[in-house]
Amino acid sequence: LAMNDTSNKVLFVGDDFFETWVGTAVGADCAYGLREICRRTHKYFEDSYDEKDSLMSAISGDTTENMLWRWSGVKETGLDTAHCGSAGASHLCKAPIVGVIHAGSVDMDEGRSPEVIAAAIRALLLALRNRLPGTHFVVLGLLPRADDVVALAMTKDGVVKSGGRRVLPDSYTSLSFRDSEFYYRTKRVNAWLRLIAMESRSWHDSGNGVMSPSVVYKDCSQTFLMGGTMIPLDLMPNGRHLSFEGHKWWMRCVHQVVGEVFKDASAIGGHKSRLTKARFATSNKFLGADAMDKHN
């Protein structure tokens, strides 16, 4: 991961949810059945974020432990944070202004407890803040999932299509998040992440007149829930991975909080001269604010 362009503004750290945004899976072409989703999502991402404004550190299948290893044990090239956060020296800082973390989904797949997952994400956040002391961070909550419910429905009512592929009949438009074994664990992880963000938030004056960067928690779950409990299958077809439309809704939610953090960063100084107001200001055209109510 090369970070040698001072115009870089947003760092995304995560797993397949973020890697899909750049149209790859583990750095290669997406699996055949997912290529169209990857292609369209990548195009939407390119239209929304200037390539020079973003950095992607995301690998499909990564646990939080994998991400922590990358940021604790591997030196990314071109990263220079010596002057980050120093008054009047923001133009010398090559670190991104905002870092966005999405971790824990693969940890859930491996059966780890909410407390273990949350502790690992906290360790990742601390490692990133240590490497990037002048960067503001957004910690994203885990999205609702019900892949186990989808699997049961597929066994019971699945229809075999040509080629032997099994799909749910059209009568299935949503499935219950509350019926999933992941319901409690997801809620518990997100409750911990909210507390971790509050614990890590440090807006205090450090004594030299420079305000410390913020840590913000953002839960985009309601974007993917109808009536608070039902997951629309048009956004999450297999109850775990997002469709193109799902990625659009999630990207809009992420973009909104990034825009808010940029405003805060501008308010406390530091990176003010590097903000791109037109690109990152909250935009109703991009966010589709009215349309987002569709699935709420």
N, C-alpha and C positions, 0 to 999 in steps of 0.2 A: 504494500500500500504506500504509494508515493504521496507525500504531503509537502510539495515544494512550491506551491502556487499560493501567494498571499491572498488571492481572490476566493479561495475556498471558504465557505461559510457554514455548511451543515455537514456533519458527520453522522452516518447511519451505522449503528453497530447491531448486528442481529443474525438471524438464520434465514430460512427459505422465504419467509414473509417479505423480507427486504431484498433478498437476492433476486427474487422474481421481478422486482422493479427495474433491474438492469438487464432482464431477459436471459438469465443464465441459471444453471443449477450446478453447484460445485464447480463453477468456472467454465462449464461446458454448455452445449445446447441442452435445453430442457427435454425431458422425455417426450416421445412422439405425441402422446395424447395431451400434453400440456403446452406444446409449442405455440399454439395460437393464443393461449392466455398469456404466455410469456411475451410474445411479440407485441400484442396490443397493450399490455401493462407497461412494457418498456417504452413504447411510443408515447403513452400518456404521461409517464414519468419525465421523458425528455421534453415534452411540451410544457410541463409544469415547473421543472427545475433546470436551469441552465447547467450543463455538464460541469463547467468550471466552478459552479457554486456549490457542488456537493461531492462528498467522498463516501464510498460504500465499502464497509468492512463487514460483509455478511456472507456466510457460507451455509448452504442448505444442509440440514442434519446436525448443525453445531449445537452442542449443549452449552449452558452458561460456562461450564468449566473450560470448554474449548475456547470460548471467547476470552476468558480470563487468561488462559495460557498465551494467546496471541498478544494480548496487551501487556502482560506482565513479563513474559519471557522472550518476546521477539521485538526487535527494534525496527519500527517502520522507518523507511528511508525519508530523509528530507524534513523530519519533524524537528522543529526548533521552538521550544516554549520558554526559552530563557528570559524573554522579555514580556511574556504574556501576563497581563494584569498589572504591569507597571504603569504608573501614571505617565501619560504623554508618549508612551512607546508602543501603542497598539499597531502602528504601521510596520513594526519590526516583528510582529508575532505571526507565525505561519500556522498557528493552530486554528481550527474552525471556531466560529462564534458559538454555535449551538451543536451539541451532540445529542442524538436521539437513540435510546436503548430499547430494543425489544428482545427479551430473552426469557427462557423458561418453558417454551412450548415443547421442545424436544425432551427436556427434563421430565415433563409430565408424561410423555410417551414411555419413558424409562421407569416410571413408577415412583419417582422421588416424592417425598412428602412436601407439603406447602412450606414448612419451615426450612427445610434444606434448600429448596429452590429459592426462596426469598433471601436466605443467607448468602447464596452464591451470587445472586444479582447485586446484593449490597457490596460484596467483595469486588465485583466487576465495576460497579460505580466508583468505588474508592480507588481502584487501580486507574481508571480513566481520569478521575479528578487529579490523581497524583501525576499522571503523564501530561495532562492538559489543564493546568491550574487556572487558566484564564477563560476556560470554556464553560458556558451555561449548559445544563443537561436537562433533558426531558426523559423520564422513565415511563414507558408505556405499560399499561396493565395488560394482562393476558386476555385474549378475545374469548368469548364463549365458544364452546365446542360440544359436539354430540356425535362424534364418529362411531361410538359404540351403539348409540340408538339407531343410526343409519344402518349399521351392519345388521342389527336385529331385524329392522324393517326390510332390508334387502333379502334376508333369509326367508322371511315370512311371505313377502308380497312382491319380491323382485321379479322383473320380466326379462327373459333372455332375448337379447337382440342378435342380429346377424354377427357372426364371428365369435359367438359365445359370451359376449359382454352382457353383464347383468345390470339392470338399471331399475330405479323405482318408477312405478307408474305415475302418470301425470296428476293423479289425484293427490299425490304427496307434494305439498307446496312448502311445508315447514315441519320442523320436529322440535320436541320439547328439550330445552337446555336443562330444565329442572330434573328430567328423567335420566340424565346422563351421570355416570360415575364421576365425571370431571366437574360437575357443578360445584360441589362443596370445595374441592381442591382449588379450582380457579378463583372462587370467591375469597378463599382464605389467602392465597398468594397475593391477590390484589389488595386485600386489606393490609397485609404486611408491607407491600410496596408503597402504599400511601403513607404509612408511618415512617418508612425508611426515607422517603423524600422529605418529609417534615423534619426528620432528625438531621438530614444532610443539608437542609436549606440554611444558608449562612449569609444573610443580608447585612450583617453587622459591619460597622466601620472597623477596619483592621488596625486603625491607629495612625495610618499615614494618609488618611483622606480618601482611600480607594475602597469602594464597596466590593465585597466578594461576590463571585458569580452564584447564580441561583440553581436550585434543583427543583424541578416541577414534575409532579405526577399527573398523568393523563390516562383516563379510562375511556376507551372508545366503544365499550361493550354495547351501549344502547343503540348504536348505529346498526348493530346486527341482531337486535331483538325486537320482535313485535309483541306488544303487550307485556314486555318485561321478561318473557320467558321463552318465546318461540323463535327459533333460528330459521330465517327464510332460506330455502334451498337454492334460490337463484343467486344468493350472495355466497353461500358456503355449500356447494353441491354434495360433498361427502361428509359434511359435518366437521371438517378439520381444516381443509385448504380453501382459499378464497377463489372465486370466479373472477373474471375480469371486472365485472360490476362490483364485486366485493372489494377488490383492490382499489377501485376508484373511490368507494365510500371511505375506506380506511385511510387512503392517501389524503383525502380531503380533511379528515379529522386530524391527522398528523400535521398537515400543512397549517391548519388553524392554530394549533398550539405553538408551532414553530414561529408563526407570525407574532403571536402574543409575547413570546420570549424575546424576539428581536426588539419589540417595542420596549420591553424592560431593560434589555441590554443597552439600548440607545439612551434610556432615561438615566442610567447610572454611569454613562460614559464608557470609557475603556475602548470599545470597538465601534464607537459611533461613526468614525470616518469610513468604516468598511461596510456599512449597511447598504443594501440595495433596496431602497424603499419601494420602488415600483414592483419588484419581484416578490418581496416577502410580506408586504402589507396585506392584512386580511382582505380578501377579495370575494364579494358575493358571487361574482361571475365564476371564479374557480371553485369556491366552496359549494355552490348550489344550495344555499341555505334553506330555501323553501323546499327543494326536492328532498333534502335530508330527512324531513319529517315523515317521508313515505314509510320508512321502516321503524319508526319510533313508536 
